Amino acid sequence: MRQPGAAPDVIVAEVVNGLRTLVHANRHTLQQAITTLSEAQSLPIRLHASSMLAQEALLTAIERGLSGYDALYATLSELLGEPLVTADRRLADAVPRSILVA
């Protein structure tokens, strides 16, 4: 059986913001955004409190030149000993065990 993924809890806000952007750009209807959000919320992803990652993420952000958001993902990946899966080449380059997807 496949293990669930993991992400800092900030992923919820990032998904909401991305969907809002798609609606405002007329690339999604509101109903499509609501459906997509529901689908995203049903994914097997364990959310980890950003507050518990914050101090290490701050150090990671400063040391690697990452945004605070990206550093949360990098920090969680490294703490769990799991690869970071991302479509962001800059983030993938900053995290030794990363998988870059198209």
N, CA, C and O atoms as CSV, one atom per row, in Angstrom:
chain,resi,resn,atom,element,x,y,z
A,1,MET,N,N,0.844,-1.186,0.000
A,1,MET,CA,C,0.000,0.000,0.000
A,1,MET,C,C,0.886,1.245,0.000
A,1,MET,O,O,1.907,1.299,0.685
A,2,ARG,N,N,0.486,2.208,-0.756
A,2,ARG,CA,C,1.277,3.419,-0.910
A,2,ARG,C,C,1.119,4.338,0.294
A,2,ARG,O,O,0.014,4.533,0.799
A,3,GLN,N,N,2.237,4.899,0.747
A,3,GLN,CA,C,2.238,5.846,1.862
A,3,GLN,C,C,1.625,7.170,1.417
A,3,GLN,O,O,1.775,7.564,0.261
A,4,PRO,N,N,0.940,7.854,2.321
A,4,PRO,CA,C,0.435,9.183,1.962
A,4,PRO,C,C,1.595,10.164,1.812
A,4,PRO,O,O,2.668,9.971,2.384
A,5,GLY,N,N,1.362,11.206,1.042
A,5,GLY,CA,C,2.346,12.255,0.906
A,5,GLY,C,C,2.347,13.125,2.154
A,5,GLY,O,O,1.552,12.911,3.069
A,6,ALA,N,N,3.222,14.084,2.186
A,6,ALA,CA,C,3.311,14.995,3.321
A,6,ALA,C,C,3.554,16.398,2.793
A,6,ALA,O,O,4.205,16.587,1.765
A,7,ALA,N,N,3.025,17.374,3.508
A,7,ALA,CA,C,3.217,18.766,3.119
A,7,ALA,C,C,3.011,19.652,4.337
A,7,ALA,O,O,2.284,19.285,5.260
A,8,PRO,N,N,3.650,20.821,4.342
A,8,PRO,CA,C,3.342,21.778,5.405
A,8,PRO,C,C,1.912,22.274,5.204
A,8,PRO,O,O,1.423,22.339,4.076
A,9,ASP,N,N,1.250,22.620,6.296
A,9,ASP,CA,C,-0.156,23.022,6.216
A,9,ASP,C,C,-0.393,24.256,5.362
A,9,ASP,O,O,-1.536,24.541,5.003
A,10,VAL,N,N,0.648,24.987,5.032
A,10,VAL,CA,C,0.525,26.163,4.176
A,10,VAL,C,C,0.074,25.780,2.762
A,10,VAL,O,O,-0.354,26.643,1.996
A,11,ILE,N,N,0.166,24.516,2.420
A,11,ILE,CA,C,-0.259,24.068,1.094
A,11,ILE,C,C,-1.735,24.376,0.855
A,11,ILE,O,O,-2.135,24.635,-0.280
A,12,VAL,N,N,-2.539,24.351,1.902
A,12,VAL,CA,C,-3.968,24.644,1.748
A,12,VAL,C,C,-4.155,26.073,1.248
A,12,VAL,O,O,-4.916,26.309,0.309
A,13,ALA,N,N,-3.474,27.014,1.864
A,13,ALA,CA,C,-3.574,28.413,1.442
A,13,ALA,C,C,-3.026,28.596,0.031
A,13,ALA,O,O,-3.551,29.400,-0.739
A,14,GLU,N,N,-1.983,27.864,-0.308
A,14,GLU,CA,C,-1.411,27.992,-1.649
A,14,GLU,C,C,-2.365,27.457,-2.712
A,14,GLU,O,O,-2.475,28.037,-3.793
A,15,VAL,N,N,-3.048,26.367,-2.418
A,15,VAL,CA,C,-4.036,25.833,-3.366
A,15,VAL,C,C,-5.194,26.812,-3.526
A,15,VAL,O,O,-5.620,27.096,-4.645
A,16,VAL,N,N,-5.700,27.325,-2.413
A,16,VAL,CA,C,-6.799,28.300,-2.475
A,16,VAL,C,C,-6.381,29.513,-3.298
A,16,VAL,O,O,-7.148,29.980,-4.140
A,17,ASN,N,N,-5.182,30.027,-3.070
A,17,ASN,CA,C,-4.714,31.195,-3.804
A,17,ASN,C,C,-4.549,30.895,-5.294
A,17,ASN,O,O,-4.907,31.715,-6.140
A,18,GLY,N,N,-4.012,29.733,-5.608
A,18,GLY,CA,C,-3.860,29.358,-7.014
A,18,GLY,C,C,-5.205,29.239,-7.721
A,18,GLY,O,O,-5.345,29.662,-8.868
A,19,LEU,N,N,-6.184,28.669,-7.046
A,19,LEU,CA,C,-7.519,28.540,-7.633
A,19,LEU,C,C,-8.182,29.905,-7.800
A,19,LEU,O,O,-8.858,30.148,-8.800
A,20,ARG,N,N,-7.994,30.788,-6.837
A,20,ARG,CA,C,-8.526,32.151,-6.947
A,20,ARG,C,C,-7.939,32.840,-8.172
A,20,ARG,O,O,-8.650,33.526,-8.907
A,21,THR,N,N,-6.644,32.654,-8.387
A,21,THR,CA,C,-5.980,33.252,-9.544
A,21,THR,C,C,-6.568,32.712,-10.846
A,21,THR,O,O,-6.798,33.474,-11.785
A,22,LEU,N,N,-6.810,31.413,-10.908
A,22,LEU,CA,C,-7.391,30.815,-12.111
A,22,LEU,C,C,-8.791,31.353,-12.387
A,22,LEU,O,O,-9.144,31.606,-13.539
A,23,VAL,N,N,-9.591,31.528,-11.334
A,23,VAL,CA,C,-10.941,32.068,-11.507
A,23,VAL,C,C,-10.867,33.513,-11.996
A,23,VAL,O,O,-11.580,33.890,-12.926
A,24,HIS,N,N,-10.023,34.310,-11.383
A,24,HIS,CA,C,-9.898,35.720,-11.776
A,24,HIS,C,C,-9.355,35.878,-13.192
A,24,HIS,O,O,-9.651,36.873,-13.854
A,25,ALA,N,N,-8.572,34.922,-13.665
A,25,ALA,CA,C,-8.031,34.960,-15.024
A,25,ALA,C,C,-8.982,34.299,-16.026
A,25,ALA,O,O,-8.650,34.141,-17.201
A,26,ASN,N,N,-10.162,33.916,-15.545
A,26,ASN,CA,C,-11.173,33.242,-16.373
A,26,ASN,C,C,-10.666,31.943,-16.991
A,26,ASN,O,O,-11.076,31.567,-18.089
A,27,ARG,N,N,-9.775,31.264,-16.280
A,27,ARG,CA,C,-9.277,29.958,-16.731
A,27,ARG,C,C,-10.028,28.823,-16.049
A,27,ARG,O,O,-9.973,27.681,-16.503
A,28,HIS,N,N,-10.733,29.132,-14.954
A,28,HIS,CA,C,-11.609,28.195,-14.241
A,28,HIS,C,C,-12.873,28.947,-13.871
A,28,HIS,O,O,-12.842,30.149,-13.604
A,29,THR,N,N,-13.973,28.233,-13.860
A,29,THR,CA,C,-15.180,28.815,-13.282
A,29,THR,C,C,-15.095,28.626,-11.771
A,29,THR,O,O,-14.266,27.863,-11.274
A,30,LEU,N,N,-15.954,29.325,-11.055
A,30,LEU,CA,C,-15.991,29.138,-9.606
A,30,LEU,C,C,-16.309,27.687,-9.272
A,30,LEU,O,O,-15.706,27.114,-8.365
A,31,GLN,N,N,-17.247,27.090,-9.995
A,31,GLN,CA,C,-17.609,25.693,-9.730
A,31,GLN,C,C,-16.429,24.758,-9.984
A,31,GLN,O,O,-16.217,23.816,-9.221
A,32,GLN,N,N,-15.657,25.005,-11.045
A,32,GLN,CA,C,-14.466,24.185,-11.301
A,32,GLN,C,C,-13.458,24.326,-10.162
A,32,GLN,O,O,-12.848,23.343,-9.741
A,33,ALA,N,N,-13.289,25.538,-9.672
A,33,ALA,CA,C,-12.351,25.772,-8.575
A,33,ALA,C,C,-12.808,25.042,-7.316
A,33,ALA,O,O,-11.995,24.437,-6.617
A,34,ILE,N,N,-14.098,25.097,-7.029
A,34,ILE,CA,C,-14.629,24.409,-5.846
A,34,ILE,C,C,-14.433,22.896,-5.977
A,34,ILE,O,O,-14.059,22.227,-5.014
A,35,THR,N,N,-14.683,22.370,-7.161
A,35,THR,CA,C,-14.489,20.935,-7.396
A,35,THR,C,C,-13.022,20.556,-7.238
A,35,THR,O,O,-12.696,19.553,-6.604
A,36,THR,N,N,-12.150,21.359,-7.815
A,36,THR,CA,C,-10.710,21.090,-7.709
A,36,THR,C,C,-10.251,21.146,-6.262
A,36,THR,O,O,-9.461,20.307,-5.829
A,37,LEU,N,N,-10.738,22.127,-5.508
A,37,LEU,CA,C,-10.380,22.224,-4.096
A,37,LEU,C,C,-10.841,20.983,-3.333
A,37,LEU,O,O,-10.105,20.447,-2.505
A,38,SER,N,N,-12.044,20.539,-3.612
A,38,SER,CA,C,-12.559,19.335,-2.961
A,38,SER,C,C,-11.688,18.122,-3.293
A,38,SER,O,O,-11.386,17.311,-2.417
A,39,GLU,N,N,-11.293,18.003,-4.544
A,39,GLU,CA,C,-10.423,16.896,-4.953
A,39,GLU,C,C,-9.064,16.983,-4.264
A,39,GLU,O,O,-8.521,15.973,-3.816
A,40,ALA,N,N,-8.524,18.184,-4.184
A,40,ALA,CA,C,-7.231,18.376,-3.518
A,40,ALA,C,C,-7.320,18.002,-2.049
A,40,ALA,O,O,-6.398,17.399,-1.502
A,41,GLN,N,N,-8.426,18.358,-1.410
A,41,GLN,CA,C,-8.587,18.057,0.009
A,41,GLN,C,C,-8.756,16.563,0.271
A,41,GLN,O,O,-8.562,16.109,1.398
A,42,SER,N,N,-9.112,15.803,-0.746
A,42,SER,CA,C,-9.289,14.366,-0.554
A,42,SER,C,C,-8.014,13.571,-0.842
A,42,SER,O,O,-7.988,12.355,-0.652
A,43,LEU,N,N,-6.961,14.247,-1.298
A,43,LEU,CA,C,-5.704,13.559,-1.560
A,43,LEU,C,C,-5.097,13.039,-0.256
A,43,LEU,O,O,-5.250,13.666,0.793
A,44,PRO,N,N,-4.414,11.900,-0.317
A,44,PRO,CA,C,-3.801,11.343,0.896
A,44,PRO,C,C,-2.501,12.071,1.255
A,44,PRO,O,O,-1.403,11.557,1.041
A,45,ILE,N,N,-2.654,13.271,1.802
A,45,ILE,CA,C,-1.501,14.089,2.184
A,45,ILE,C,C,-1.603,14.404,3.670
A,45,ILE,O,O,-2.595,14.969,4.129
A,46,ARG,N,N,-0.570,14.033,4.415
A,46,ARG,CA,C,-0.503,14.379,5.841
A,46,ARG,C,C,0.000,15.807,5.951
A,46,ARG,O,O,1.069,16.142,5.439
A,47,LEU,N,N,-0.770,16.636,6.616
A,47,LEU,CA,C,-0.363,18.026,6.804
A,47,LEU,C,C,0.445,18.164,8.090
A,47,LEU,O,O,0.090,17.599,9.125
A,48,HIS,N,N,1.525,18.917,8.010
A,48,HIS,CA,C,2.397,19.172,9.151
A,48,HIS,C,C,2.349,20.656,9.483
A,48,HIS,O,O,2.390,21.501,8.589
A,49,ALA,N,N,2.264,20.964,10.753
A,49,ALA,CA,C,2.143,22.351,11.206
A,49,ALA,C,C,3.371,23.168,10.811
A,49,ALA,O,O,4.500,22.835,11.171
A,50,SER,N,N,3.129,24.231,10.073
A,50,SER,CA,C,4.221,25.125,9.667
A,50,SER,C,C,4.941,25.706,10.872
A,50,SER,O,O,6.147,25.948,10.826
A,51,SER,N,N,4.206,25.927,11.943
A,51,SER,CA,C,4.818,26.499,13.145
A,51,SER,C,C,5.914,25.600,13.709
A,51,SER,O,O,6.868,26.088,14.315
A,52,MET,N,N,5.780,24.301,13.513
A,52,MET,CA,C,6.792,23.370,14.020
A,52,MET,C,C,8.025,23.328,13.117
A,52,MET,O,O,9.091,22.874,13.532
A,53,LEU,N,N,7.873,23.796,11.902
A,53,LEU,CA,C,8.965,23.788,10.925
A,53,LEU,C,C,9.635,25.152,10.790
A,53,LEU,O,O,10.680,25.279,10.152
A,54,ALA,N,N,9.029,26.166,11.391
A,54,ALA,CA,C,9.386,27.554,11.126
A,54,ALA,C,C,10.848,27.892,11.374
A,54,ALA,O,O,11.486,28.507,10.520
A,55,GLN,N,N,11.386,27.510,12.508
A,55,GLN,CA,C,12.763,27.906,12.817
A,55,GLN,C,C,13.747,27.285,11.837
A,55,GLN,O,O,14.623,27.972,11.311
A,56,GLU,N,N,13.606,26.005,11.593
A,56,GLU,CA,C,14.505,25.345,10.646
A,56,GLU,C,C,14.280,25.883,9.231
A,56,GLU,O,O,15.230,26.019,8.461
A,57,ALA,N,N,13.031,26.188,8.891
A,57,ALA,CA,C,12.723,26.742,7.569
A,57,ALA,C,C,13.368,28.117,7.388
A,57,ALA,O,O,13.840,28.444,6.299
A,58,LEU,N,N,13.388,28.912,8.443
A,58,LEU,CA,C,14.034,30.225,8.364
A,58,LEU,C,C,15.515,30.063,8.030
A,58,LEU,O,O,16.045,30.753,7.159
A,59,LEU,N,N,16.165,29.160,8.720
A,59,LEU,CA,C,17.589,28.911,8.448
A,59,LEU,C,C,17.786,28.413,7.022
A,59,LEU,O,O,18.700,28.853,6.325
A,60,THR,N,N,16.935,27.502,6.594
A,60,THR,CA,C,17.026,26.959,5.235
A,60,THR,C,C,16.817,28.060,4.202
A,60,THR,O,O,17.547,28.137,3.213
A,61,ALA,N,N,15.824,28.910,4.430
A,61,ALA,CA,C,15.539,30.006,3.494
A,61,ALA,C,C,16.745,30.919,3.338
A,61,ALA,O,O,17.111,31.294,2.224
A,62,ILE,N,N,17.352,31.272,4.450
A,62,ILE,CA,C,18.498,32.183,4.417
A,62,ILE,C,C,19.715,31.512,3.786
A,62,ILE,O,O,20.388,32.108,2.944
A,63,GLU,N,N,19.995,30.281,4.189
A,63,GLU,CA,C,21.174,29.582,3.680
A,63,GLU,C,C,21.094,29.270,2.194
A,63,GLU,O,O,22.108,29.299,1.497
A,64,ARG,N,N,19.889,28.970,1.704
A,64,ARG,CA,C,19.751,28.517,0.310
A,64,ARG,C,C,19.094,29.540,-0.612
A,64,ARG,O,O,18.897,29.278,-1.799
A,65,GLY,N,N,18.759,30.691,-0.069
A,65,GLY,CA,C,18.139,31.726,-0.894
A,65,GLY,C,C,16.737,31.367,-1.359
A,65,GLY,O,O,16.341,31.706,-2.474
A,66,LEU,N,N,15.992,30.685,-0.511
A,66,LEU,CA,C,14.630,30.280,-0.848
A,66,LEU,C,C,13.615,31.221,-0.209
A,66,LEU,O,O,13.923,31.930,0.749
A,67,SER,N,N,12.408,31.215,-0.751
A,67,SER,CA,C,11.322,31.918,-0.071
A,67,SER,C,C,10.988,31.139,1.200
A,67,SER,O,O,11.333,29.965,1.330
A,68,GLY,N,N,10.327,31.792,2.113
A,68,GLY,CA,C,9.894,31.106,3.328
A,68,GLY,C,C,8.984,29.926,3.021
A,68,GLY,O,O,9.072,28.878,3.661
A,69,TYR,N,N,8.102,30.109,2.029
A,69,TYR,CA,C,7.186,29.034,1.648
A,69,TYR,C,C,7.963,27.824,1.137
A,69,TYR,O,O,7.740,26.701,1.590
A,70,ASP,N,N,8.874,28.055,0.192
A,70,ASP,CA,C,9.660,26.953,-0.363
A,70,ASP,C,C,10.510,26.280,0.708
A,70,ASP,O,O,10.687,25.062,0.695
A,71,ALA,N,N,11.030,27.073,1.626
A,71,ALA,CA,C,11.865,26.514,2.691
A,71,ALA,C,C,11.062,25.587,3.600
A,71,ALA,O,O,11.615,24.627,4.136
A,72,LEU,N,N,9.780,25.855,3.781
A,72,LEU,CA,C,8.944,24.950,4.581
A,72,LEU,C,C,8.875,23.564,3.932
A,72,LEU,O,O,8.975,22.546,4.617
A,73,TYR,N,N,8.704,23.535,2.608
A,73,TYR,CA,C,8.659,22.259,1.894
A,73,TYR,C,C,10.016,21.560,1.950
A,73,TYR,O,O,10.080,20.352,2.180
A,74,ALA,N,N,11.091,22.301,1.743
A,74,ALA,CA,C,12.436,21.728,1.782
A,74,ALA,C,C,12.733,21.159,3.163
A,74,ALA,O,O,13.260,20.053,3.284
A,75,THR,N,N,12.400,21.906,4.189
A,75,THR,CA,C,12.654,21.473,5.563
A,75,THR,C,C,11.885,20.211,5.891
A,75,THR,O,O,12.441,19.274,6.463
A,76,LEU,N,N,10.615,20.180,5.536
A,76,LEU,CA,C,9.804,18.988,5.824
A,76,LEU,C,C,10.353,17.774,5.090
A,76,LEU,O,O,10.445,16.689,5.665
A,77,SER,N,N,10.710,17.946,3.846
A,77,SER,CA,C,11.276,16.854,3.066
A,77,SER,C,C,12.509,16.275,3.751
A,77,SER,O,O,12.662,15.059,3.872
A,78,GLU,N,N,13.368,17.158,4.189
A,78,GLU,CA,C,14.610,16.703,4.817
A,78,GLU,C,C,14.367,16.093,6.193
A,78,GLU,O,O,15.018,15.114,6.556
A,79,LEU,N,N,13.441,16.656,6.963
A,79,LEU,CA,C,13.140,16.088,8.283
A,79,LEU,C,C,12.536,14.686,8.174
A,79,LEU,O,O,12.799,13.821,9.010
A,80,LEU,N,N,11.732,14.475,7.145
A,80,LEU,CA,C,11.100,13.166,6.958
A,80,LEU,C,C,12.011,12.184,6.226
A,80,LEU,O,O,11.732,10.986,6.178
A,81,GLY,N,N,13.104,12.699,5.657
A,81,GLY,CA,C,14.001,11.832,4.893
A,81,GLY,C,C,13.364,11.343,3.602
A,81,GLY,O,O,13.675,10.255,3.117
A,82,GLU,N,N,12.482,12.147,3.058
A,82,GLU,CA,C,11.767,11.799,1.829
A,82,GLU,C,C,12.141,12.799,0.744
A,82,GLU,O,O,12.457,13.951,1.043
A,83,PRO,N,N,12.106,12.363,-0.523
A,83,PRO,CA,C,12.411,13.313,-1.595
A,83,PRO,C,C,11.321,14.378,-1.716
A,83,PRO,O,O,10.153,14.131,-1.417
A,84,LEU,N,N,11.725,15.545,-2.154
A,84,LEU,CA,C,10.795,16.637,-2.424
A,84,LEU,C,C,10.395,16.549,-3.886
A,84,LEU,O,O,11.252,16.562,-4.770
A,85,VAL,N,N,9.109,16.459,-4.141
A,85,VAL,CA,C,8.599,16.417,-5.507
A,85,VAL,C,C,8.094,17.813,-5.847
A,85,VAL,O,O,7.223,18.349,-5.161
A,86,THR,N,N,8.643,18.399,-6.906
A,86,THR,CA,C,8.309,19.772,-7.264
A,86,THR,C,C,8.435,19.996,-8.767
A,86,THR,O,O,9.173,19.291,-9.454
A,87,ALA,N,N,7.707,20.982,-9.262
A,87,ALA,CA,C,7.847,21.416,-10.649
A,87,ALA,C,C,8.715,22.671,-10.734
A,87,ALA,O,O,8.901,23.229,-11.815
A,88,ASP,N,N,9.239,23.106,-9.605
A,88,ASP,CA,C,10.047,24.322,-9.522
A,88,ASP,C,C,11.526,23.956,-9.586
A,88,ASP,O,O,12.082,23.411,-8.631
A,89,ARG,N,N,12.157,24.258,-10.716
A,89,ARG,CA,C,13.564,23.879,-10.905
A,89,ARG,C,C,14.477,24.508,-9.854
A,89,ARG,O,O,15.396,23.856,-9.359
A,90,ARG,N,N,14.229,25.754,-9.519
A,90,ARG,CA,C,15.077,26.441,-8.526
A,90,ARG,C,C,14.989,25.740,-7.172
A,90,ARG,O,O,16.000,25.559,-6.495
A,91,LEU,N,N,13.782,25.348,-6.784
A,91,LEU,CA,C,13.603,24.635,-5.524
A,91,LEU,C,C,14.255,23.262,-5.593
A,91,LEU,O,O,14.923,22.844,-4.648
A,92,ALA,N,N,14.067,22.566,-6.694
A,92,ALA,CA,C,14.682,21.240,-6.858
A,92,ALA,C,C,16.198,21.328,-6.771
A,92,ALA,O,O,16.840,20.456,-6.186
A,93,ASP,N,N,16.770,22.372,-7.348
A,93,ASP,CA,C,18.224,22.548,-7.300
A,93,ASP,C,C,18.724,22.815,-5.880
A,93,ASP,O,O,19.879,22.529,-5.563
A,94,ALA,N,N,17.860,23.363,-5.030
A,94,ALA,CA,C,18.255,23.708,-3.661
A,94,ALA,C,C,18.084,22.550,-2.681
A,94,ALA,O,O,18.567,22.622,-1.551
A,95,VAL,N,N,17.407,21.494,-3.097
A,95,VAL,CA,C,17.140,20.356,-2.211
A,95,VAL,C,C,17.795,19.118,-2.814
A,95,VAL,O,O,17.376,18.649,-3.872
A,96,PRO,N,N,18.817,18.585,-2.150
A,96,PRO,CA,C,19.573,17.465,-2.718
A,96,PRO,C,C,18.705,16.277,-3.150
A,96,PRO,O,O,18.889,15.746,-4.246
A,97,ARG,N,N,17.777,15.863,-2.311
A,97,ARG,CA,C,16.922,14.721,-2.659
A,97,ARG,C,C,15.589,15.231,-3.187
A,97,ARG,O,O,14.580,15.210,-2.482
A,98,SER,N,N,15.596,15.686,-4.429
A,98,SER,CA,C,14.353,16.195,-5.006
A,98,SER,C,C,14.077,15.496,-6.326
A,98,SER,O,O,14.976,14.955,-6.971
A,99,ILE,N,N,12.819,15.523,-6.703
A,99,ILE,CA,C,12.374,14.970,-7.978
A,99,ILE,C,C,11.682,16.105,-8.721
A,99,ILE,O,O,10.670,16.637,-8.266
A,100,LEU,N,N,12.237,16.462,-9.859
A,100,LEU,CA,C,11.664,17.539,-10.669
A,100,LEU,C,C,10.662,16.923,-11.646
A,100,LEU,O,O,11.002,16.027,-12.418
A,101,VAL,N,N,9.441,17.408,-11.602
A,101,VAL,CA,C,8.398,16.935,-12.520
A,101,VAL,C,C,8.028,18.052,-13.478
A,101,VAL,O,O,8.177,19.231,-13.158
A,102,ALA,N,N,7.553,17.684,-14.634
A,102,ALA,CA,C,7.196,18.688,-15.652
A,102,ALA,C,C,5.786,19.209,-15.434
A,102,ALA,O,O,5.317,20.057,-16.192
